[in-house]
Amino acid sequence: MGSSGKVAKKLALYPPKKIMLQLGLDEGQRVKYTVEKGKLVVEPLPNPIDLALKSEKWSSTTVKKFEREAELEQEELYG
């Protein structure tokens, strides 16, 4: 998976499309940069919405319960 490029204006890096596709990156996606043993490592960060939808659910509620909780909190705060 070796490829070369150059550092552009304002120190921008533009990896080849082939590498971006291998990492599963899309335009606008957030990434994490780290330096390990003198090498730049780029890792995709999960989309928060996808993460929330795919993660294990540990709680549940209904709109009615949520509204009641909000009312109780407001009564506590504002009397």
Kinemage of the C-alpha trace (Angstrom):
@kinemage 1
@onewidth
@group {chain A} dominant
@subgroup {mainchain}
@vectorlist {calphas} color= white
{ca met a 1} P 0.000 0.000 0.000
{ca gly a 2} L 2.890 2.374 -0.678
{ca ser a 3} L 2.387 5.637 -2.498
{ca ser a 4} L 4.114 8.991 -2.624
{ca gly a 5} L 3.054 12.588 -2.877
{ca lys a 6} L 4.240 16.018 -1.851
{ca val a 7} L 3.370 18.623 0.708
{ca ala a 8} L 1.179 21.299 -0.884
{ca lys a 9} L 0.637 24.957 0.029
{ca lys a 10} L -0.096 25.614 3.686
{ca leu a 11} L 1.372 22.169 4.470
{ca ala a 12} L -1.707 20.381 3.076
{ca leu a 13} L -1.447 16.661 2.374
{ca tyr a 14} L -3.541 15.012 -0.331
{ca pro a 15} L -3.358 11.215 -0.129
{ca pro a 16} L -4.222 9.336 -3.322
{ca lys a 17} L -7.864 8.356 -3.795
{ca lys a 18} L -6.881 4.665 -3.703
{ca ile a 19} L -5.563 5.041 -0.153
{ca met a 20} L -8.576 7.072 0.944
{ca leu a 21} L -10.885 4.335 -0.348
{ca gln a 22} L -8.844 1.634 1.411
{ca leu a 23} L -9.350 3.521 4.675
{ca gly a 24} L -13.063 3.875 3.954
{ca leu a 25} L -12.878 7.673 4.112
{ca asp a 26} L -15.479 10.003 2.652
{ca glu a 27} L -15.178 13.706 1.883
{ca gly a 28} L -15.739 15.739 5.043
{ca gln a 29} L -15.209 12.789 7.387
{ca arg a 30} L -13.251 13.481 10.572
{ca val a 31} L -9.908 11.741 11.082
{ca lys a 32} L -7.425 11.386 13.920
{ca tyr a 33} L -3.748 12.198 13.296
{ca thr a 34} L -0.992 10.709 15.445
{ca val a 35} L 2.757 10.377 15.048
{ca glu a 36} L 4.190 6.940 15.822
{ca lys a 37} L 7.920 6.277 15.484
{ca gly a 38} L 8.320 9.274 13.185
{ca lys a 39} L 5.406 8.302 10.918
{ca leu a 40} L 2.100 10.080 10.406
{ca val a 41} L -0.836 7.792 11.173
{ca val a 42} L -4.313 8.714 9.920
{ca glu a 43} L -7.321 6.931 11.426
{ca pro a 44} L -10.973 7.489 10.525
{ca leu a 45} L -13.140 8.701 13.405
{ca pro a 46} L -16.612 7.227 13.703
{ca asn a 47} L -19.586 9.348 12.730
{ca pro a 48} L -21.352 10.181 16.048
{ca ile a 49} L -24.794 9.528 14.564
{ca asp a 50} L -23.774 6.134 13.147
{ca leu a 51} L -22.148 5.304 16.468
{ca ala a 52} L -25.337 6.149 18.374
{ca leu a 53} L -27.498 4.126 16.005
{ca lys a 54} L -25.233 1.061 16.042
{ca ser a 55} L -24.288 0.993 19.731
{ca glu a 56} L -25.944 -1.212 22.320
{ca lys a 57} L -29.004 0.409 23.825
{ca trp a 58} L -28.848 0.607 27.616
{ca ser a 59} L -31.924 2.691 28.355
{ca ser a 60} L -35.346 3.402 26.984
{ca thr a 61} L -38.073 5.946 27.516
{ca thr a 62} L -41.255 7.246 26.004
{ca val a 63} L -42.166 10.773 25.018
{ca lys a 64} L -44.640 10.889 27.908
{ca lys a 65} L -41.971 9.825 30.454
{ca phe a 66} L -39.489 12.291 28.980
{ca glu a 67} L -41.994 15.161 29.197
{ca arg a 68} L -42.810 14.275 32.815
{ca glu a 69} L -39.109 14.245 33.742
{ca ala a 70} L -38.661 17.638 32.054
{ca glu a 71} L -41.631 19.046 33.987
{ca leu a 72} L -40.233 17.765 37.302
{ca glu a 73} L -36.817 19.275 36.549
{ca gln a 74} L -38.399 22.623 35.672
{ca glu a 75} L -40.468 22.588 38.874
{ca glu a 76} L -37.285 21.942 40.875
{ca leu a 77} L -35.406 24.743 39.132
{ca tyr a 78} L -38.100 27.394 38.861
{ca gly a 79} L -40.662 26.417 41.476
